[in-house]
Each structure stands twice: as structure tokens, then as C-alpha cells.
Amino acid sequence: MPDQVSDLNVVFNVPLPAPALLMHEIRRTDAQAQTVFAARRRLEDIFHGRSDRFVVIVGPCSIHDPAQGLEYAAKLAGLRDEVKDRIEIVMRVYFEKPRTSVGWKGLIMDPDLDGTANLAEGLRIARQLLCEIVDLGLPAATEFLDPITPQYIADLICWAAIGARTVESQTHRQMASGLSMPVGFKNTTFGGMSAVVNALKAAMAPQTFFGISPEGVASMVSTRGNNYCHTVLRGGDGGPNYDAASVAAATVALEKGGVSPAVVIDASHANCAKDYEKMPAVFEEIVAQRVAGNRHVVGAMLESNLVEGNQSILADHGAMTRGQSVTDPCISWEVTERIIRAAAEKLG
């Protein structure tokens, strides 16, 4: 008998429901489609300088409980209505978490938070929650980590991120070229801009790559390129890059590279040294630059939850703090409300 040469380290390989099947099971309504379409057009106008409104992408670092995520969304929808003339609020609805080494990889990958990795259920939960959030009239944002995930949920997403760990990935640049919404590329974890410039060029160009069809069959995907790609400054190993000098240097690099100089600035991650208590001051400085007349600063990102801080995942989920992050620490809802209202007054 010949030695086995395939799947030596694969424990199992289980088919998932085809994207078309899940989209049939959890259907997008006409009203949801109109909400997504209109929000994408507003964002495109902002990123291309056709609108004076300021984007704030805000919400939990990651969604780990759908009920808690929907509770947060209901509060955010109310705040969005208050400030919509000056600020375009988009909710962070992050289901996939890139890990530096190991850890919980997000609701899609592990919806039971116990390592059982029930991906089929994770996809269903994610799609259902997005439908409920969009029903509130609230645009949703997410980071696409696995290149297959968009097939299941992208029709409900208004803004997408390519993270600092994947900005140099050809797979993610190709994927972004075919996405139907604006895409923000973060600078690398070491803080450099050259990777972002190259990523934007690649994502704006036509691409052909391997993918899956709506029926779940391996396919060849050809795109026309995405003209609504831009940069997200999130700081790096060398420190923050939200200050005016760093923003000016970034926009010069972008213009020199022949790509969009529009930047969204992340007030969390390395820009607040992963200290959530510093996040409000960083956000205020970002808004101040826009108020001072820097039109390249088109938006900001905040990690926010019902309760401030973060916590570990416990075996007894009932013992965990409701509304508190299980990944990066977040600011509280009360702080979120205060700083966004203050920003709206200054931007008015």
C-alpha cells in the first residue's frame, strides 16, 4: 500500500452551505437593499470629496453575542439620527478577528466561544444579525479576513476594512478589487505607508483570481477594480500616526503614489497605545484636524461597547459581563455618546 501523501494534517473537511443557499434561507429584503445602496452612495460621496459630512465607524471591537450587538445597534441608530446632518455613522460589525498568534477568531469561526468552530452556524448568525441591524436603518462595516466570507454577507455591508496584518496580501487586494462597497486599507503594524499605496493601486485595478461561485463551486473571478478604496491610519510599532504631521506625511505619500489622499484615522489600536482611556482624546484631535480645514481627514474609527474595557472568555458564559468586549478594550456607550455629540457640534 503506497504511503499517504495528501491531507496528512487535516482532521476533517466538511462542506458548508453554498452562499446562494444561505442567502435564500436568510433573504435580503428590498428595504434592506435600499438602505445598503443609499449608505454606500453617501460614503462614496464623502471619500471622493463630494460631501462635507464626516464618517465615524464605531462599535464593538468584535461581536461575540448577537443580542448584545443588536442592543448596541439600537442605541447607535438613535444617536445616528441626531447627528446625521454632519456625521455619517457606520456600525462596526466585526465577525472575523485576525490573531497575532492564536486566540478566539470571531463569531463566524467560533460562535459558541468554545473552540468547536461551528462555521455553518456562525455564518447564519452573522447574516441574520446584519439583517436586523440594517433594518434599523444603520449602515454596517466589517473587516473581511477570509476571502470566502464576503460571498455570504457582503450584500449587507456598506464599508469594509482590510486589516494591518493583511494589507500586504495579494489575496486580500484582489478580493477588495471586486467588493461592491468602499474599502479602507490599514497601514501595516510597523506603521509604513508603502504597503498601503501598493494595496490601493492593486485594489483599484482589474484582477482575476480563484474564488467560489454563489453555488459554492470553485471558480475564476474577474473584477473591474474598486475606485472607492482609501487609507486607514491606525498607528504602528513606531507609535501613533494621528497627529497633524503624520497625517500630512501620509497624504503626501498617497498623492505621490497616485492614489486617493483621503484618510480615515483609527482612534484605537496603536494610535491610543491600546489604552481605551486615551481613545476620546485621540478622537477629539482627529476631529480638530478636520475642523481646522484638513479635507483629507474624512473620518475616524472608534472601538466602543455597552460597557468599557474588556474581559476573558469564560467557560460559564453567564458569568461574563454583559456588553463588554472579549477582544480589544472599548470605550463605554456613555463616553461614545458624549464624544460623538461633541464632534457633531464642532463639525457643524
C-alpha positions in Angstrom: 0.0 0.0 0.0 1.5 3.4 -1.0 2.3 5.9 1.7 -0.4 8.5 2.1 0.7 11.9 0.6 -2.4 14.1 1.0 -4.2 15.7 4.0 -1.6 14.4 6.5 -2.6 17.2 8.9 -6.3 17.6 8.1 -8.6 16.2 10.7 -11.8 16.7 8.6 -13.1 18.7 5.6 -16.8 19.4 5.9 -18.8 21.1 3.2 -20.5 24.3 4.1 -23.9 25.6 2.8 -23.4 27.4 -0.6 -23.6 31.2 -0.4 -26.7 31.1 -2.6 -28.4 28.7 -0.2 -27.7 30.8 2.9 -28.8 33.9 1.1 -32.1 32.2 0.2 -32.6 31.0 3.7 -31.9 34.4 5.2 -33.1 36.7 2.4 -32.2 40.4 2.0 -35.4 42.5 1.7 -35.9 45.3 -0.8 -35.9 47.8 2.1 -32.6 46.4 3.3 -31.1 46.6 -0.2 -32.2 50.3 -0.4 -30.6 51.1 3.0 -27.3 49.5 1.9 -27.3 51.1 -1.5 -28.0 54.6 -0.2 -25.4 54.3 2.6 -22.7 53.2 0.1 -23.5 56.2 -2.2 -23.2 58.6 0.8 -19.9 57.1 1.8 -18.6 57.2 -1.8 -19.5 60.9 -1.9 -17.6 61.5 1.3 -14.5 59.6 0.2 -14.4 61.4 -3.2 -14.9 64.9 -1.7 -18.4 65.4 -2.9 -19.9 65.6 0.6 -18.8 67.6 3.6 -20.1 65.1 6.1 -17.6 63.2 8.4 -17.6 59.4 8.7 -17.5 57.7 12.1 -17.1 54.0 12.1 -17.9 52.9 15.6 -18.8 49.8 17.5 -17.5 46.8 19.3 -14.0 45.5 18.6 -15.8 42.2 17.8 -19.3 40.9 18.0 -19.4 37.9 20.4 -23.1 37.9 21.4 -25.8 38.8 18.8 -28.3 40.0 21.3 -25.8 42.4 22.9 -24.7 43.5 19.4 -28.3 44.3 18.5 -28.8 46.2 21.8 -25.8 48.4 20.9 -27.1 48.9 17.4 -30.4 50.2 18.6 -28.7 52.8 20.7 -26.3 53.8 17.9 -29.2 54.1 15.4 -30.8 56.7 17.7 -27.6 58.6 18.0 -27.1 58.4 14.3 -30.4 60.1 13.7 -29.3 63.0 16.0 -26.1 63.8 14.1 -26.8 62.6 10.6 -26.6 66.1 9.0 -22.9 66.3 10.0 -21.8 62.8 10.7 -22.3 59.5 8.8 -22.3 56.9 11.5 -21.5 53.3 10.4 -21.5 50.5 12.9 -18.5 48.2 13.3 -20.0 44.7 13.0 -16.8 42.6 13.1 -17.2 38.8 12.9 -13.6 37.8 12.0 -10.6 38.5 14.1 -7.0 38.2 12.9 -4.8 36.9 15.6 -1.1 37.7 16.0 -0.6 34.1 17.2 -3.6 32.2 18.5 -6.9 33.1 20.1 -10.7 33.4 19.5 -11.1 34.1 15.8 -14.5 35.6 15.9 -18.2 34.8 15.8 -18.2 33.3 12.3 -15.4 31.0 13.1 -16.5 30.0 16.6 -20.0 31.2 17.5 -20.1 29.1 20.7 -16.9 30.7 22.0 -15.5 27.3 23.0 -13.3 26.2 20.1 -15.9 24.0 18.4 -15.7 26.1 15.3 -19.3 25.7 14.0 -18.7 27.7 10.9 -22.1 27.0 9.3 -23.9 28.3 12.3 -21.6 31.3 12.6 -22.4 32.3 9.0 -26.1 32.1 9.7 -25.8 34.1 12.9 -23.8 36.8 11.2 -26.1 37.1 8.3 -29.2 37.3 10.5 -27.7 39.9 12.8 -26.7 42.1 9.8 -30.3 41.9 8.5 -31.6 43.1 11.9 -29.0 45.9 12.1 -29.8 47.1 8.6 -33.5 47.0 9.5 -32.7 49.7 12.0 -31.5 51.9 9.1 -28.0 51.6 10.4 -25.1 51.0 7.9 -22.8 48.2 8.8 -19.0 47.9 8.5 -16.8 44.8 8.8 -13.3 43.5 8.3 -13.1 40.8 5.6 -10.4 38.3 6.7 -11.2 35.1 4.9 -11.7 35.7 1.1 -14.7 33.4 1.0 -16.7 35.2 3.7 -17.9 38.1 1.5 -19.9 35.7 -0.6 -22.2 35.1 2.4 -22.6 38.6 3.9 -21.2 41.3 1.6 -24.6 42.3 0.2 -25.4 43.7 3.7 -22.1 45.6 4.2 -21.6 49.3 3.5 -17.9 49.7 4.3 -15.2 47.1 4.6 -11.7 47.1 6.1 -8.6 45.2 5.1 -6.5 44.9 8.3 -3.0 45.8 9.1 -1.9 42.1 9.0 -3.4 41.5 5.6 -2.8 44.8 3.7 0.2 43.2 2.0 -1.7 40.1 1.0 -2.3 39.7 -2.7 -5.4 37.6 -2.0 -7.0 40.5 0.0 -6.1 43.1 -2.5 -7.7 41.0 -5.3 -10.7 40.5 -3.1 -11.1 44.2 -2.5 -11.0 44.9 -6.2 -14.3 43.1 -6.6 -16.1 44.2 -3.5 -19.2 46.4 -4.0 -18.6 48.8 -1.2 -15.8 51.3 -0.2 -12.8 49.6 1.3 -10.3 51.0 3.8 -6.8 49.6 3.9 -5.0 50.0 7.2 -1.3 50.8 7.4 0.9 47.8 8.4 1.5 47.0 12.1 5.0 48.5 11.7 3.4 51.8 10.5 4.7 52.0 6.9 2.8 53.6 4.1 4.3 51.9 1.0 2.2 48.8 1.5 -1.0 50.9 1.6 -0.1 52.7 -1.6 0.6 49.4 -3.4 -2.6 47.9 -2.0 -4.7 50.8 -3.2 -3.2 50.5 -6.7 -3.9 46.8 -6.8 -7.4 47.0 -5.5 -8.3 49.7 -8.0 -7.1 47.6 -10.9 -8.9 44.8 -12.7 -8.0 41.4 -11.2 -8.6 37.7 -11.9 -8.3 35.2 -9.2 -9.6 31.9 -7.7 -12.9 32.1 -5.8 -16.2 30.3 -5.3 -19.4 30.9 -7.1 -22.7 31.6 -5.4 -23.4 27.9 -5.8 -20.3 27.1 -3.8 -18.2 25.8 -6.8 -14.6 26.7 -7.3 -14.5 29.5 -9.9 -12.5 32.1 -11.7 -13.4 35.6 -10.6 -12.6 38.6 -12.8 -13.2 42.2 -11.4 -13.2 45.7 -12.9 -11.4 47.2 -9.8 -12.8 49.2 -6.9 -12.5 53.0 -7.2 -13.6 53.7 -3.6 -10.5 52.4 -1.8 -8.8 54.6 0.7 -6.4 54.5 3.7 -7.0 53.9 7.4 -4.2 55.2 9.7 -4.0 53.1 12.8 -0.5 53.8 14.2 2.2 51.1 14.3 5.2 49.8 16.1 6.9 53.3 15.9 3.9 54.9 17.7 0.8 56.8 16.7 0.2 58.5 13.4 -3.0 60.5 14.0 -1.1 63.8 14.7 -1.1 66.5 12.0 2.5 66.0 11.0 1.9 62.2 10.5 -1.3 62.8 8.6 0.4 65.3 6.3 3.3 62.9 5.6 0.8 60.1 4.9 -1.2 62.2 2.4 2.0 63.3 0.7 2.9 59.6 0.2 -0.5 58.8 -1.1 -0.6 61.7 -3.6 3.0 60.8 -4.7 1.8 57.2 -5.3 -1.1 58.5 -7.4 -3.9 57.1 -5.2 -6.6 58.8 -3.1 -5.3 61.0 -0.3 -8.5 60.5 1.7 -7.7 59.1 5.1 -9.9 57.6 7.9 -8.0 57.7 11.2 -8.4 54.9 13.8 -8.5 56.3 17.3 -7.9 52.9 18.8 -5.1 50.3 18.3 -1.6 51.8 18.2 -3.0 55.3 18.0 -4.1 55.1 21.6 -1.4 52.7 22.6 -4.2 50.1 23.1 -5.3 52.2 26.2 -9.1 52.8 25.7 -9.0 55.7 28.2 -6.8 57.6 25.7 -9.2 57.0 22.8 -11.5 60.0 23.4 -8.6 62.5 23.3 -7.3 60.9 20.1 -10.7 61.1 18.6 -11.0 64.8 19.6 -7.7 65.5 17.9 -8.8 63.8 14.7 -12.0 65.9 14.6 -10.0 69.0 15.4 -7.8 68.5 12.3 -11.0 68.3 10.2 -12.5 71.4 11.8 -9.2 73.2 11.1 -9.7 72.6 7.4 -7.9 69.3 6.6 -10.2 67.9 4.0 -8.1 64.8 3.6 -9.3 63.6 7.0 -12.6 62.2 6.0 -13.4 60.1 9.1 -12.5 58.3 12.2 -12.8 54.9 13.8 -13.7 54.1 17.4 -13.9 50.8 19.4 -16.9 51.1 21.6 -19.3 48.8 23.5 -22.1 48.9 26.1 -19.5 48.6 28.9 -15.9 49.9 28.9 -12.8 47.7 29.0 -12.6 44.0 28.0 -12.8 40.6 29.6 -11.7 37.0 29.0 -14.0 34.4 27.6 -15.2 32.1 30.4 -16.4 28.5 30.2 -19.5 29.8 32.0 -20.7 32.4 29.6 -23.4 33.5 32.1 -20.7 34.7 34.4 -19.3 37.1 31.8 -20.0 40.9 31.9 -22.8 41.8 29.5 -21.9 44.2 26.8 -18.1 44.1 27.4 -15.6 43.2 24.7 -13.8 39.8 24.6 -11.1 41.2 22.3 -9.6 44.7 22.4 -10.8 47.1 25.2 -13.5 49.5 24.2 -14.9 52.8 25.5 -18.3 52.8 27.1 -21.6 53.7 25.4 -21.8 56.8 27.6 -18.4 58.1 26.5 -19.2 57.2 22.9 -22.4 59.3 23.0 -20.6 62.2 24.6 -17.7 62.5 22.2 -19.8 62.0 19.1 -22.3 64.6 20.1 -19.4 67.0 20.9 -17.8 66.2 17.5 -21.1 67.0 15.7 -21.3 70.4 17.4 -17.7 71.2 16.3 -18.3 69.9 12.8 -21.5 72.0 12.5 
